[in-house]
Amino acid sequence: MVDSIDIKRVNIRDYLSVDLEVWMNNPNDMDFRPRAHVNGNMFSVSSITTGKEMASIELDDDQLEAAERERKVELRVKFGVHGMHGRLNKIHPIIADGKAKKLANANWKTIQPIQFS
């Protein structure tokens, strides 16, 4: 199950592009089904399974125009799992090239329809 969603950035590319940071409760969670909404000039992301609004941000005029024109949004999602991702307290170097190991992050990109109200 999704614990929290943060909207990091909103850009205009081919579509309105929204960067999300999604935190899951454990690594076996597979229940992330987003739904995008625009109400006035507020863009929000909610969960299809629960219907709960998880994050929202105010769009400027250009972003709102791009959303109305295309009626789709590109969601660029970076997943994190509590207890696995975040700050490393102790860095374990790779001896061969002298660099510190990093924890893997899952990234996901999708194009979703926008529901206007």
N, CA, C and O atoms as a Tinker XYZ file with bonds, in Angstrom:
   468  protein
     1  N      0.841000   -1.182000    0.000000    73     2
     2  CA     0.000000    0.000000    0.000000    64     1     3
     3  C      0.886000    1.245000    0.000000    63     2     4     5
     4  O      1.961000    1.240000    0.600000    81     3
     5  N      0.453000    2.282000   -0.652000    73     3     6
     6  CA     1.203000    3.534000   -0.717000    64     5     7
     7  C      1.106000    4.252000    0.619000    63     6     8     9
     8  O      0.019000    4.408000    1.175000    81     7
     9  N      2.248000    4.685000    1.127000    73     7    10
    10  CA     2.266000    5.439000    2.373000    64     9    11
    11  C      2.081000    6.924000    2.093000    63    10    12    13
    12  O      1.237000    7.576000    2.708000    81    11
    13  N      2.871000    7.458000    1.164000    73    11    14
    14  CA     2.746000    8.879000    0.843000    64    13    15
    15  C      3.232000    9.145000   -0.570000    63    14    16    17
    16  O      4.023000    8.385000   -1.128000    81    15
    17  N      2.741000   10.243000   -1.141000    73    15    18
    18  CA     3.152000   10.701000   -2.458000    64    17    19
    19  C      3.519000   12.174000   -2.343000    63    18    20    21
    20  O      2.776000   12.966000   -1.762000    81    19
    21  N      4.674000   12.536000   -2.902000    73    19    22
    22  CA     5.098000   13.934000   -2.956000    64    21    23
    23  C      5.255000   14.338000   -4.413000    63    22    24    25
    24  O      5.865000   13.614000   -5.200000    81    23
    25  N      4.708000   15.489000   -4.774000    73    23    26
    26  CA     4.896000   16.034000   -6.112000    64    25    27
    27  C      6.159000   16.884000   -6.070000    63    26    28    29
    28  O      6.218000   17.896000   -5.371000    81    27
    29  N      7.164000   16.464000   -6.823000    73    27    30
    30  CA     8.460000   17.139000   -6.790000    64    29    31
    31  C      8.575000   18.260000   -7.823000    63    30    32    33
    32  O      9.138000   19.316000   -7.536000    81    31
    33  N      8.033000   18.027000   -9.041000    73    31    34
    34  CA     8.209000   19.014000  -10.095000    64    33    35
    35  C      7.095000   18.864000  -11.124000    63    34    36    37
    36  O      6.592000   17.764000  -11.355000    81    35
    37  N      6.717000   19.978000  -11.738000    73    35    38
    38  CA     5.731000   19.979000  -12.822000    64    37    39
    39  C      6.358000   20.708000  -14.000000    63    38    40    41
    40  O      6.778000   21.859000  -13.877000    81    39
    41  N      6.419000   20.021000  -15.159000    73    39    42
    42  CA     6.994000   20.584000  -16.379000    64    41    43
    43  C      6.005000   20.425000  -17.519000    63    42    44    45
    44  O      4.994000   19.733000  -17.398000    81    43
    45  N      6.319000   21.079000  -18.626000    73    43    46
    46  CA     5.564000   20.865000  -19.859000    64    45    47
    47  C      6.533000   20.289000  -20.876000    63    46    48    49
    48  O      7.513000   20.937000  -21.242000    81    47
    49  N      6.267000   19.088000  -21.327000    73    47    50
    50  CA     7.023000   18.456000  -22.413000    64    49    51
    51  C      6.018000   18.223000  -23.532000    63    50    52    53
    52  O      5.318000   19.159000  -23.919000    81    51
    53  N      5.921000   17.003000  -24.066000    73    51    54
    54  CA     4.859000   16.704000  -25.021000    64    53    55
    55  C      3.506000   16.805000  -24.324000    63    54    56    57
    56  O      2.525000   17.270000  -24.904000    81    55
    57  N      3.476000   16.365000  -23.088000    73    55    58
    58  CA     2.290000   16.455000  -22.222000    64    57    59
    59  C      2.692000   17.233000  -20.981000    63    58    60    61
    60  O      3.852000   17.612000  -20.820000    81    59
    61  N      1.727000   17.466000  -20.108000    73    59    62
    62  CA     2.041000   17.960000  -18.778000    64    61    63
    63  C      2.802000   16.840000  -18.084000    63    62    64    65
    64  O      2.320000   15.708000  -18.046000    81    63
    65  N      3.972000   17.126000  -17.537000    73    63    66
    66  CA     4.823000   16.107000  -16.932000    64    65    67
    67  C      4.953000   16.391000  -15.432000    63    66    68    69
    68  O      5.327000   17.491000  -15.026000    81    67
    69  N      4.639000   15.382000  -14.622000    73    67    70
    70  CA     4.665000   15.534000  -13.168000    64    69    71
    71  C      5.612000   14.491000  -12.583000    63    70    72    73
    72  O      5.456000   13.295000  -12.827000    81    71
    73  N      6.598000   14.953000  -11.807000    73    71    74
    74  CA     7.524000   14.052000  -11.121000    64    73    75
    75  C      6.986000   13.761000   -9.727000    63    74    76    77
    76  O      6.726000   14.678000   -8.947000    81    75
    77  N      6.821000   12.475000   -9.421000    73    75    78
    78  CA     6.287000   12.044000   -8.135000    64    77    79
    79  C      7.328000   11.227000   -7.387000    63    78    80    81
    80  O      8.106000   10.492000   -7.995000    81    79
    81  N      7.338000   11.358000   -6.070000    73    79    82
    82  CA     8.121000   10.484000   -5.210000    64    81    83
    83  C      7.113000    9.704000   -4.367000    63    82    84    85
    84  O      6.382000   10.276000   -3.559000    81    83
    85  N      7.091000    8.388000   -4.572000    73    83    86
    86  CA     6.099000    7.530000   -3.926000    64    85    87
    87  C      6.802000    6.642000   -2.913000    63    86    88    89
    88  O      7.755000    5.939000   -3.250000    81    87
    89  N      6.328000    6.674000   -1.664000    73    87    90
    90  CA     6.888000    5.835000   -0.606000    64    89    91
    91  C      5.919000    4.708000   -0.281000    63    90    92    93
    92  O      4.753000    4.938000    0.039000    81    91
    93  N      6.431000    3.478000   -0.371000    73    91    94
    94  CA     5.644000    2.280000   -0.092000    64    93    95
    95  C      5.985000    1.791000    1.314000    63    94    96    97
    96  O      7.041000    2.122000    1.854000    81    95
    97  N      5.082000    0.998000    1.904000    73    95    98
    98  CA     5.296000    0.499000    3.260000    64    97    99
    99  C      6.263000   -0.678000    3.325000    63    98   100   101
   100  O      7.062000   -0.763000    4.258000    81    99
   101  N      6.206000   -1.592000    2.348000    73    99   102
   102  CA     7.173000   -2.691000    2.329000    64   101   103
   103  C      7.466000   -3.090000    0.892000    63   102   104   105
   104  O      6.708000   -2.725000   -0.007000    81   103
   105  N      8.551000   -3.834000    0.645000    73   103   106
   106  CA     8.982000   -4.138000   -0.725000    64   105   107
   107  C      7.997000   -4.991000   -1.517000    63   106   108   109
   108  O      8.069000   -5.005000   -2.746000    81   107
   109  N      7.088000   -5.695000   -0.869000    73   107   110
   110  CA     6.139000   -6.550000   -1.582000    64   109   111
   111  C      4.857000   -5.826000   -1.961000    63   110   112   113
   112  O      3.958000   -6.437000   -2.539000    81   111
   113  N      4.750000   -4.540000   -1.650000    73   111   114
   114  CA     3.570000   -3.760000   -2.037000    64   113   115
   115  C      3.566000   -3.532000   -3.538000    63   114   116   117
   116  O      4.541000   -3.035000   -4.102000    81   115
   117  N      2.478000   -3.893000   -4.175000    73   115   118
   118  CA     2.335000   -3.700000   -5.613000    64   117   119
   119  C      1.115000   -2.848000   -5.925000    63   118   120   121
   120  O      0.756000   -2.690000   -7.092000    81   119
   121  N      0.473000   -2.298000   -4.907000    73   119   122
   122  CA    -0.800000   -1.609000   -5.084000    64   121   123
   123  C     -0.594000   -0.109000   -5.265000    63   122   124   125
   124  O     -0.857000    0.673000   -4.351000    81   123
   125  N     -0.125000    0.290000   -6.442000    73   123   126
   126  CA    -0.034000    1.707000   -6.777000    64   125   127
   127  C     -0.748000    1.899000   -8.109000    63   126   128   129
   128  O     -0.203000    1.597000   -9.170000    81   127
   129  N     -1.970000    2.405000   -8.038000    73   127   130
   130  CA    -2.766000    2.694000   -9.227000    64   129   131
   131  C     -3.239000    4.138000   -9.126000    63   130   132   133
   132  O     -4.247000    4.419000   -8.477000    81   131
   133  N     -2.512000    5.061000   -9.770000    73   131   134
   134  CA    -2.849000    6.475000   -9.640000    64   133   135
   135  C     -3.972000    6.897000  -10.577000    63   134   136   137
   136  O     -4.207000    6.280000  -11.615000    81   135
   137  N     -4.650000    7.950000  -10.188000    73   135   138
   138  CA    -5.672000    8.592000  -11.008000    64   137   139
   139  C     -5.410000   10.088000  -10.907000    63   138   140   141
   140  O     -5.273000   10.623000   -9.807000    81   139
   141  N     -5.339000   10.772000  -12.061000    73   139   142
   142  CA    -5.047000   12.205000  -12.101000    64   141   143
   143  C     -6.342000   13.000000  -12.250000    63   142   144   145
   144  O     -7.225000   12.629000  -13.024000    81   143
   145  N     -6.444000   14.095000  -11.499000    73   143   146
   146  CA    -7.625000   14.962000  -11.514000    64   145   147
   147  C     -7.182000   16.412000  -11.634000    63   146   148   149
   148  O     -6.123000   16.791000  -11.132000    81   147
   149  N     -8.000000   17.222000  -12.303000    73   147   150
   150  CA    -7.827000   18.670000  -12.290000    64   149   151
   151  C     -9.160000   19.275000  -11.908000    63   150   152   153
   152  O    -10.176000   19.036000  -12.562000    81   151
   153  N     -9.147000   20.064000  -10.838000    73   151   154
   154  CA   -10.337000   20.761000  -10.372000    64   153   155
   155  C     -9.979000   22.236000  -10.272000    63   154   156   157
   156  O     -9.261000   22.642000   -9.358000    81   155
   157  N    -10.475000   23.040000  -11.208000    73   155   158
   158  CA   -10.065000   24.445000  -11.266000    64   157   159
   159  C     -8.634000   24.499000  -11.759000    63   158   160   161
   160  O     -8.344000   24.078000  -12.879000    81   159
   161  N     -7.725000   25.020000  -10.921000    73   159   162
   162  CA    -6.304000   24.998000  -11.278000    64   161   163
   163  C     -5.501000   24.091000  -10.349000    63   162   164   165
   164  O     -4.274000   24.177000  -10.312000    81   163
   165  N     -6.177000   23.228000   -9.604000    73   163   166
   166  CA    -5.506000   22.282000   -8.708000    64   165   167
   167  C     -5.378000   20.917000   -9.387000    63   166   168   169
   168  O     -6.375000   20.325000   -9.802000    81   167
   169  N     -4.145000   20.426000   -9.495000    73   167   170
   170  CA    -3.872000   19.087000  -10.014000    64   169   171
   171  C     -3.704000   18.164000   -8.816000    63   170   172   173
   172  O     -2.987000   18.498000   -7.872000    81   171
   173  N     -4.358000   17.005000   -8.846000    73   171   174
   174  CA    -4.229000   16.074000   -7.730000    64   173   175
   175  C     -4.077000   14.647000   -8.237000    63   174   176   177
   176  O     -4.532000   14.301000   -9.327000    81   175
   177  N     -3.425000   13.832000   -7.418000    73   175   178
   178  CA    -3.240000   12.410000   -7.687000    64   177   179
   179  C     -3.928000   11.650000   -6.571000    63   178   180   181
   180  O     -3.679000   11.896000   -5.391000    81   179
   181  N     -4.804000   10.714000   -6.955000    73   179   182
   182  CA    -5.507000    9.910000   -5.960000    64   181   183
   183  C     -5.300000    8.437000   -6.271000    63   182   184   185
   184  O     -4.808000    8.082000   -7.342000    81   183
   185  N     -5.675000    7.590000   -5.336000    73   183   186
   186  CA    -5.566000    6.146000   -5.489000    64   185   187
   187  C     -6.879000    5.602000   -6.040000    63   186   188   189
   188  O     -7.953000    5.959000   -5.556000    81   187
   189  N     -6.796000    4.740000   -7.052000    73   187   190
   190  CA    -8.007000    4.127000   -7.602000    64   189   191
   191  C     -8.631000    3.180000   -6.584000    63   190   192   193
   192  O     -9.855000    3.114000   -6.473000    81   191
   193  N     -7.801000    2.444000   -5.839000    73   191   194
   194  CA    -8.327000    1.441000   -4.922000    64   193   195
   195  C     -9.074000    2.056000   -3.747000    63   194   196   197
   196  O    -10.137000    1.563000   -3.370000    81   195
   197  N     -8.533000    3.134000   -3.158000    73   195   198
   198  CA    -9.180000    3.720000   -1.989000    64   197   199
   199  C     -9.967000    4.985000   -2.322000    63   198   200   201
   200  O    -10.875000    5.361000   -1.580000    81   199
   201  N     -9.630000    5.643000   -3.428000    73   199   202
   202  CA   -10.288000    6.895000   -3.779000    64   201   203
   203  C     -9.742000    8.085000   -3.013000    63   202   204   205
   204  O    -10.222000    9.203000   -3.201000    81   203
   205  N     -8.765000    7.879000   -2.167000    73   203   206
   206  CA    -8.193000    8.927000   -1.320000    64   205   207
   207  C     -7.224000    9.795000   -2.124000    63   206   208   209
   208  O     -6.387000    9.282000   -2.867000    81   207
   209  N     -7.347000   11.114000   -1.965000    73   207   210
   210  CA    -6.404000   12.030000   -2.609000    64   209   211
   211  C     -5.080000   11.970000   -1.869000    63   210   212   213
   212  O     -5.033000   12.166000   -0.655000    81   211
   213  N     -3.999000   11.697000   -2.599000    73   211   214
   214  CA    -2.686000   11.503000   -1.980000    64   213   215
   215  C     -1.799000   12.748000   -2.057000    63   214   216   217
   216  O     -1.008000   12.997000   -1.147000    81   215
   217  N     -1.922000   13.541000   -3.146000    73   215   218
   218  CA    -1.089000   14.731000   -3.297000    64   217   219
   219  C     -1.771000   15.698000   -4.245000    63   218   220   221
   220  O     -2.526000   15.289000   -5.127000    81   219
   221  N     -1.501000   16.988000   -4.061000    73   219   222
   222  CA    -2.057000   17.991000   -4.970000    64   221   223
   223  C     -1.107000   19.176000   -5.060000    63   222   224   225
   224  O     -0.303000   19.425000   -4.161000    81   223
   225  N     -1.223000   19.901000   -6.173000    73   223   226
   226  CA    -0.390000   21.081000   -6.400000    64   225   227
   227  C     -1.168000   22.044000   -7.288000    63   226   228   229
   228  O     -2.000000   21.619000   -8.089000    81   227
   229  N     -0.901000   23.328000   -7.147000    73   227   230
   230  CA    -1.568000   24.339000   -7.958000    64   229   231
   231  C     -0.803000   24.522000   -9.262000    63   230   232   233
   232  O      0.418000   24.675000   -9.247000    81   231
   233  N     -1.511000   24.506000  -10.392000    73   231   234
   234  CA    -0.906000   24.680000  -11.710000    64   233   235
   235  C     -0.951000   26.144000  -12.122000    63   234   236   237
   236  O     -1.903000   26.857000  -11.805000    81   235
   237  N      0.093000   26.594000  -12.836000    73   235   238
   238  CA     0.043000   27.944000  -13.384000    64   237   239
   239  C     -0.735000   27.908000  -14.705000    63   238   240   241
   240  O     -1.190000   26.842000  -15.121000    81   239
   241  N     -0.889000   29.052000  -15.361000    73   239   242
   242  CA    -1.736000   29.142000  -16.552000    64   241   243
   243  C     -1.230000   28.283000  -17.708000    63   242   244   245
   244  O     -2.022000   27.625000  -18.383000    81   243
   245  N      0.096000   28.284000  -17.944000    73   243   246
   246  CA     0.653000   27.488000  -19.041000    64   245   247
   247  C      0.477000   25.998000  -18.796000    63   246   248   249
   248  O      0.142000   25.251000  -19.715000    81   247
   249  N      0.699000   25.564000  -17.568000    73   247   250
   250  CA     0.542000   24.151000  -17.222000    64   249   251
   251  C     -0.917000   23.726000  -17.345000    63   250   252   253
   252  O     -1.206000   22.637000  -17.840000    81   251
   253  N     -1.824000   24.568000  -16.905000    73   251   254
   254  CA    -3.247000   24.264000  -17.005000    64   253   255
   255  C     -3.694000   24.198000  -18.465000    63   254   256   257
   256  O     -4.504000   23.345000  -18.830000    81   255
   257  N     -3.169000   25.096000  -19.299000    73   255   258
   258  CA    -3.494000   25.079000  -20.725000    64   257   259
   259  C     -2.994000   23.790000  -21.390000    63   258   260   261
   260  O     -3.699000   23.209000  -22.215000    81   259
   261  N     -1.784000   23.340000  -21.036000    73   259   262
   262  CA    -1.243000   22.091000  -21.592000    64   261   263
   263  C     -2.081000   20.891000  -21.143000    63   262   264   265
   264  O     -2.311000   19.970000  -21.926000    81   263
   265  N     -2.531000   20.898000  -19.906000    73   263   266
   266  CA    -3.362000   19.798000  -19.405000    64   265   267
   267  C     -4.710000   19.766000  -20.128000    63   266   268   269
   268  O     -5.189000   18.691000  -20.490000    81   267
   269  N     -5.322000   20.925000  -20.341000    73   267   270
   270  CA    -6.615000   20.981000  -21.029000    64   269   271
   271  C     -6.486000   20.622000  -22.509000    63   270   272   273
   272  O     -7.389000   20.015000  -23.085000    81   271
   273  N     -5.362000   20.999000  -23.121000    73   271   274
   274  CA    -5.153000   20.729000  -24.541000    64   273   275
   275  C     -4.964000   19.239000  -24.800000    63   274   276   277
   276  O     -5.603000   18.680000  -25.690000    81   275
   277  N     -4.095000   18.594000  -24.033000    73   275   278
   278  CA    -3.762000   17.184000  -24.266000    64   277   279
   279  C     -4.688000   16.226000  -23.516000    63   278   280   281
   280  O     -4.907000   15.099000  -23.960000    81   279
   281  N     -5.235000   16.672000  -22.375000    73   279   282
   282  CA    -6.110000   15.852000  -21.524000    64   281   283
   283  C     -5.411000   14.592000  -21.025000    63   282   284   285
   284  O     -6.056000   13.603000  -20.676000    81   283
   285  N     -4.075000   14.645000  -20.996000    73   283   286
   286  CA    -3.261000   13.538000  -20.491000    64   285   287
   287  C     -2.111000   14.122000  -19.693000    63   286   288   289
   288  O     -1.735000   15.280000  -19.873000    81   287
   289  N     -1.559000   13.303000  -18.809000    73   287   290
   290  CA    -0.410000   13.711000  -18.010000    64   289   291
   291  C      0.620000   12.587000  -18.037000    63   290   292   293
   292  O      0.274000   11.407000  -18.002000    81   291
   293  N      1.883000   12.973000  -18.100000    73   291   294
   294  CA     2.971000   12.007000  -18.003000    64   293   295
   295  C      3.429000   11.982000  -16.546000    63   294   296   297
   296  O      3.933000   12.978000  -16.026000    81   295
   297  N      3.250000   10.837000  -15.899000    73   295   298
   298  CA     3.695000   10.692000  -14.515000    64   297   299
   299  C      5.051000   10.004000  -14.520000    63   298   300   301
   300  O      5.200000    8.908000  -15.059000    81   299
   301  N      6.034000   10.652000  -13.919000    73   299   302
   302  CA     7.380000   10.097000  -13.791000    64   301   303
   303  C      7.567000    9.799000  -12.307000    63   302   304   305
   304  O      7.736000   10.709000  -11.496000    81   303
   305  N      7.533000    8.514000  -11.963000    73   303   306
   306  CA     7.442000    8.088000  -10.573000    64   305   307
   307  C      8.771000    7.490000  -10.108000    63   306   308   309
   308  O      9.369000    6.660000  -10.792000    81   307
   309  N      9.215000    7.928000   -8.935000    73   307   310
   310  CA    10.381000    7.348000   -8.278000    64   309   311
   311  C      9.871000    6.684000   -7.006000    63   310   312   313
   312  O      9.332000    7.349000   -6.121000    81   311
   313  N     10.046000    5.366000   -6.922000    73   311   314
   314  CA     9.552000    4.606000   -5.779000    64   313   315
   315  C     10.627000    4.490000   -4.707000    63   314   316   317
   316  O     11.814000    4.368000   -5.011000    81   315
   317  N     10.202000    4.529000   -3.463000    73   315   318
   318  CA    11.051000    4.266000   -2.316000    64   317   319
   319  C     10.291000    3.396000   -1.339000    63   318   320   321
   320  O      9.062000    3.442000   -1.283000    81   319
   321  N     11.022000    2.598000   -0.563000    73   319   322
   322  CA    10.402000    1.722000    0.428000    64   321   323
   323  C     10.971000    2.089000    1.787000    63   322   324   325
   324  O     12.189000    2.136000    1.965000    81   323
   325  N     10.087000    2.351000    2.752000    73   323   326
   326  CA    10.544000    2.685000    4.102000    64   325   327
   327  C     11.365000    1.529000    4.667000    63   326   328   329
   328  O     10.956000    0.370000    4.605000    81   327
   329  N     12.507000    1.860000    5.207000    73   327   330
   330  CA    13.388000    0.854000    5.776000    64   329   331
   331  C     14.445000    0.356000    4.807000    63   330   332   333
   332  O     15.450000   -0.218000    5.225000    81   331
   333  N     14.225000    0.572000    3.503000    73   331   334
   334  CA    15.211000    0.135000    2.506000    64   333   335
   335  C     15.906000    1.322000    1.851000    63   334   336   337
   336  O     17.104000    1.256000    1.577000    81   335
   337  N     15.182000    2.397000    1.598000    73   335   338
   338  CA    15.733000    3.551000    0.914000    64   337   339
   339  C     15.810000    4.728000    1.876000    63   338   340   341
   340  O     15.177000    4.733000    2.932000    81   339
   341  N     16.578000    5.698000    1.499000    73   339   342
   342  CA    16.758000    6.860000    2.352000    64   341   343
   343  C     18.236000    7.091000    2.567000    63   342   344   345
   344  O     19.034000    6.884000    1.653000    81   343
   345  N     18.610000    7.509000    3.742000    73   343   346
   346  CA    20.000000    7.801000    4.056000    64   345   347
   347  C     20.760000    6.556000    4.452000    63   346   348   349
   348  O     20.285000    5.735000    5.237000    81   347
   349  N     21.955000    6.431000    3.890000    73   347   350
   350  CA    22.855000    5.365000    4.329000    64   349   351
   351  C     23.654000    5.882000    5.516000    63   350   352   353
   352  O     24.297000    6.928000    5.427000    81   351
   353  N     23.614000    5.157000    6.618000    73   351   354
   354  CA    24.377000    5.569000    7.792000    64   353   355
   355  C     25.834000    5.161000    7.680000    63   354   356   357
   356  O     26.716000    5.858000    8.182000    81   355
   357  N     26.093000    4.041000    7.028000    73   355   358
   358  CA    27.458000    3.556000    6.868000    64   357   359
   359  C     27.658000    3.215000    5.403000    63   358   360   361
   360  O     26.917000    2.405000    4.846000    81   359
   361  N     28.647000    3.820000    4.778000    73   359   362
   362  CA    28.907000    3.598000    3.361000    64   361   363
   363  C     29.890000    2.448000    3.211000    63   362   364   365
   364  O     30.948000    2.437000    3.840000    81   363
   365  N     29.531000    1.477000    2.369000    73   363   366
   366  CA    30.384000    0.329000    2.083000    64   365   367
   367  C     30.975000    0.518000    0.695000    63   366   368   369
   368  O     30.261000    0.373000   -0.298000    81   367
   369  N     32.260000    0.837000    0.599000    73   367   370
   370  CA    32.839000    1.109000   -0.723000    64   369   371
   371  C     33.023000   -0.165000   -1.549000    63   370   372   373
   372  O     33.245000   -1.251000   -1.014000    81   371
   373  N     32.925000    0.003000   -2.856000    73   371   374
   374  CA    33.294000   -1.061000   -3.779000    64   373   375
   375  C     34.806000   -0.943000   -3.954000    63   374   376   377
   376  O     35.299000    0.062000   -4.466000    81   375
   377  N     35.517000   -1.937000   -3.541000    73   375   378
   378  CA    36.981000   -1.849000   -3.510000    64   377   379
   379  C     37.560000   -1.682000   -4.916000    63   378   380   381
   380  O     38.555000   -0.980000   -5.096000    81   379
   381  N     36.943000   -2.320000   -5.908000    73   379   382
   382  CA    37.488000   -2.291000   -7.266000    64   381   383
   383  C     37.583000   -0.873000   -7.828000    63   382   384   385
   384  O     38.594000   -0.532000   -8.444000    81   383
   385  N     36.571000   -0.050000   -7.636000    73   383   386
   386  CA    36.638000    1.291000   -8.208000    64   385   387
   387  C     36.530000    2.406000   -7.170000    63   386   388   389
   388  O     36.436000    3.578000   -7.536000    81   387
   389  N     36.540000    2.066000   -5.906000    73   387   390
   390  CA    36.595000    3.067000   -4.857000    64   389   391
   391  C     35.354000    3.909000   -4.683000    63   390   392   393
   392  O     35.417000    4.978000   -4.075000    81   391
   393  N     34.213000    3.451000   -5.206000    73   391   394
   394  CA    32.978000    4.217000   -5.072000    64   393   395
   395  C     32.058000    3.556000   -4.060000    63   394   396   397
   396  O     32.114000    2.345000   -3.844000    81   395
   397  N     31.220000    4.362000   -3.452000    73   395   398
   398  CA    30.285000    3.834000   -2.460000    64   397   399
   399  C     29.111000    3.165000   -3.160000    63   398   400   401
   400  O     28.704000    3.588000   -4.242000    81   399
   401  N     28.572000    2.132000   -2.547000    73   399   402
   402  CA    27.393000    1.455000   -3.082000    64   401   403
   403  C     26.164000    2.328000   -2.856000    63   402   404   405
   404  O     26.080000    3.054000   -1.866000    81   403
   405  N     25.217000    2.251000   -3.782000    73   403   406
   406  CA    23.954000    2.961000   -3.635000    64   405   407
   407  C     22.831000    1.944000   -3.631000    63   406   408   409
   408  O     22.925000    0.897000   -4.273000    81   407
   409  N     21.780000    2.253000   -2.912000    73   407   410
   410  CA    20.604000    1.392000   -2.927000    64   409   411
   411  C     19.821000    1.642000   -4.210000    63   410   412   413
   412  O     19.673000    2.784000   -4.644000    81   411
   413  N     19.330000    0.582000   -4.802000    73   411   414
   414  CA    18.598000    0.698000   -6.062000    64   413   415
   415  C     17.233000    1.340000   -5.833000    63   414   416   417
   416  O     16.551000    1.041000   -4.853000    81   415
   417  N     16.847000    2.217000   -6.740000    73   415   418
   418  CA    15.517000    2.817000   -6.736000    64   417   419
   419  C     14.787000    2.394000   -7.994000    63   418   420   421
   420  O     15.386000    2.305000   -9.065000    81   419
   421  N     13.512000    2.135000   -7.871000    73   419   422
   422  CA    12.696000    1.785000   -9.025000    64   421   423
   423  C     12.073000    3.052000   -9.590000    63   422   424   425
   424  O     11.532000    3.870000   -8.846000    81   423
   425  N     12.150000    3.211000  -10.896000    73   423   426
   426  CA    11.534000    4.346000  -11.574000    64   425   427
   427  C     10.493000    3.833000  -12.556000    63   426   428   429
   428  O     10.616000    2.732000  -13.093000    81   427
   429  N      9.472000    4.641000  -12.782000    73   427   430
   430  CA     8.341000    4.229000  -13.600000    64   429   431
   431  C      7.822000    5.456000  -14.322000    63   430   432   433
   432  O      7.741000    6.534000  -13.732000    81   431
   433  N      7.472000    5.310000  -15.582000    73   431   434
   434  CA     6.930000    6.426000  -16.340000    64   433   435
   435  C      5.677000    5.930000  -17.071000    63   434   436   437
   436  O      5.696000    4.871000  -17.697000    81   435
   437  N      4.599000    6.698000  -16.986000    73   435   438
   438  CA     3.346000    6.315000  -17.624000    64   437   439
   439  C      2.583000    7.563000  -18.059000    63   438   440   441
   440  O      2.794000    8.653000  -17.527000    81   439
   441  N      1.709000    7.387000  -19.018000    73   439   442
   442  CA     0.827000    8.473000  -19.449000    64   441   443
   443  C     -0.586000    8.110000  -19.029000    63   442   444   445
   444  O     -1.112000    7.063000  -19.408000    81   443
   445  N     -1.194000    8.987000  -18.241000    73   443   446
   446  CA    -2.515000    8.755000  -17.679000    64   445   447
   447  C     -3.491000    9.815000  -18.185000    63   446   448   449
   448  O     -3.097000   10.959000  -18.412000    81   447
   449  N     -4.768000    9.445000  -18.365000    73   447   450
   450  CA    -5.771000   10.464000  -18.700000    64   449   451
   451  C     -6.065000   11.334000  -17.480000    63   450   452   453
   452  O     -5.942000   10.891000  -16.339000    81   451
   453  N     -6.450000   12.564000  -17.741000    73   451   454
   454  CA    -6.803000   13.486000  -16.654000    64   453   455
   455  C     -8.311000   13.596000  -16.592000    63   454   456   457
   456  O     -8.967000   13.783000  -17.617000    81   455
   457  N     -8.866000   13.482000  -15.395000    73   455   458
   458  CA   -10.297000   13.703000  -15.183000    64   457   459
   459  C    -10.497000   15.154000  -14.753000    63   458   460   461
   460  O     -9.918000   15.597000  -13.761000    81   459
   461  N    -11.307000   15.881000  -15.490000    73   459   462
   462  CA   -11.591000   17.284000  -15.173000    64   461   463
   463  C    -12.941000   17.377000  -14.467000    63   462   464   465
   464  O    -13.881000   16.652000  -14.793000    81   463
   465  N    -13.017000   18.291000  -13.487000    73   463   466
   466  CA   -14.292000   18.509000  -12.804000    64   465   467
   467  C    -14.516000   19.986000  -12.555000    63   466   468
   468  O    -15.540000   20.369000  -11.988000    81   467
